[in-house]
Amino acid sequence: MMIEFPDPLHDADENGLLAVGGNLEPSTLLAAYEKGIFPWYSEGDPILWWSPDPRMVLFPAQFHCSKRLARRMRQNLYTISCDEAFADVVRLCAETPRQGESGTWILPEMITAYCNMFELGYAHSIEVWDGEALVGGLYGVLHNRIFFAESMFSSKTDASKIALAALCEQALRKGWKLIDCQFHTAHLQSLGAREISREAFLRAVCE
């Protein structure tokens, strides 16, 4: 059954929460991303759907590559691939500990849902390899030339930054409009992401 989402421009609360419940079927997720909405919830909660204001985004040309990161990338310590290990990237995003956080919102049903999206050609991943070991990566959904980034992980220094740099290179090459980063973090800001209004974001989603 097709789920009809509320209007994100007018119906989200002050924290960006828009709707509760539903499912993670591909048709539901696509209907959400078409309106700039994403799911994010913890174990034991119902599915929560979000459209925050402001929205954290990264315009690919504005990616900030520090001198240290540029130097590390020139060393060619790692190799980069696209869509070669999607399920492993999602699993490692779920399993990798994060400073200041306990547990993960990438629950088993989330993993299944996004692997289904990958099989259908809507979700994509960037992988960073140290030899045969997967040491960094990110995944998300591509819709209307916007990459809705869901999560990233790193088990080696700067591996997730290298994945993001590779994503931005791909975005520039293919003419994507922007990379959605959802909520503000200092880490994302240091890489060139910035906040825009929900209205501006939704214009980009729909144009």
Phi, psi and omega in degrees: 000130180290132179263133178259116181275150174297170179286114183293336182289330187241341191253353178286148178280184187295340178267354181099000178287128187247322185205160182228135174103200181089210183212178181246029176295151180307320180297324179290314179298318179296319177298325178291309183295330176297339177250013179072029183250145178223154177270143178198117183200167182255165179301134181093347178267158168290169177293128179248136184245135192234148170213082187288156176222114006283174180246134179274124181224160175234116172280125190308322181289347183260009176302130181263113178257107181295163179300321180295317180294318179299319179296318180295321180293325178292337180287345179054043179287332185239159170248154186237140176223169179230127174064024179266338183213053186303308184299323179292322178297313180298316180298316181289329172300321180288324188270337185286123179298146179237137183300129178081003181233147173236138181077190181212151173270353180274080185280165182308320180291331175292316179301313179299316183298315184282332172295323174297318178297323177295315180299331179274355176092009182265331183254151185216161180223155168244133180243143175240126187242139168249097191065239178261004181266131176278112188246356178190161178169176178208163177213161179182188183243133178258123178214127176052044178064022170242130176263112179274093183289131183259314181196163174217162178216162177208132173244358174229151184308127173070007183297320179290327176295321178296321176298317180293321177300318178295321177297317180295321176299316178295319180298317179294319182293326185259000176076030175291151183282314182193169175247121179280125179249003174070271185249154179292136165221152178297325180298312179295321178298322180294340180264004175108357178288153178212166181269140170231165181290156175303318181300315180295321179296314182294329174299316179296322180296321189266340185284000000 
